[in-house]
């Protein structure tokens, strides 16, 4: 039986380093997730710690690209009809209320999002 979790959240500005890390992990995202991601993340504040909720959803662990970097936990999902991946780096400044999302596309443009936009995020198993 397919598991899925529906979360609602608000688009927020990030720390300005998402593009750097997506570029560093790019080849690993292609290998493990099967997507060539846009170099940046969409940050969504879901308003609460969702680590315990996501524990029921299978995730992929992306190994670090170089010594000194951390693994990344990746959950498959969608916003509207767009396939996305929710990332939680094992070392991050963000709490579990902030989800970093990658896609093949620049989601702010593709989905016409801006800071303060409300979204529904569906996270599901592989």
N, C-alpha and C positions, 0 to 999 in steps of 0.2 A: 504494500500500500504506500502510495506516495505521500510524503510528509510535506506540509508547507505552513509557513507562518506569515501572517500579514501584519505589517507594521506601518504606522503613519508617522511622518516626520516633516521637518521643516528644513529646507535647503539653507545652509550657512556657509560663510567663507571659511576656508581652511587656513593652514599655517603658511601656505605659500611654498611648500616643499614636495607636494604630491607628484608634480611632473618629474622632478629629479628621481624620485624613487621608482616611479613607473618605468622610466627609462632604464634604470639600473636592473630592474627585475623583468624587463620586457621579454627577453628570450625564455625565461622560466615561465612567464604567463603564457607564452605561445605553446611551450612544451606541455605544461600541466593543465592549462585551461582551454587551450585551443583557440585563443583569440589574440589578435595583435592589437593591444589596447591603445586608445588615444592617450597621449602623454599628459595625464592629469587625473585628478579624482574629483568626484562630486561628493561633498560632505553633507550628510543629513543628520540632524539632531532628532532622535526619536524620543527624547524627554526622560528616559530612564535607562538604567543598566539592563541590557538585554542579554548579557552573557549566559544567564541560566536558561533563557528561552532558546537561544541558539544551540545550546548543548545537545538538544534533541535532533538537530539537523546534521547529517553527515557533511563534513567539510574536507577540502583538500589542503594539505600542508605543502606550501611552496618553500623549498629550502633556500637558505641565503645564497646570494650570488657570489659573495666573497667573504673571507674571514672577517669577523667583526660586525657583520650585519645579522639581522634576526630572521627566523622563519616568518612566513605570513600565512595566516589562516584564511582560506577563501571559501565563501558560500555562494552557491549559484542562486540567481534570482531574476526578477524582472520588474521594471517600472513601465506601466502601460504594457505595450507589446514588445518593448526593448529588452533583450537579454543583457543582464548585468552580472557582475560579481561583487559581492561585498567583501572587503578586505579588512582584516584585523592583524596588523603587524604585532608580533610578540613584544616588541619594544616600541612604544608610541607615547606621544604626549596626550593623546585623546583618551577619554574615558569610554566605557562601553555604551554611552548614550550617543556618541558620535560614530556614525558608520561611514567609511570611505568606500566609494563605489567607482568601479571602472567598467568601461564598455569599449567597443570598437569606435564609438563616436564621442564627440564632445557633447555630453548629455545636456548641458545648459542650453546649447544651441538647438540640438535635435528636438528636445522636449519643451523648448521655450521656457526655461526655468531661470529664476533669479533668487537672490537671497530673500528669504521669507516665503517662497513658494511652498505650498503643501503638496506632499506626494504620498502615494500608497506604494509601498515596497513589498513584494511577495518574495520570500526566501523559501526555496524548496530544495529537496535532495536531488542527487544526480540520478 
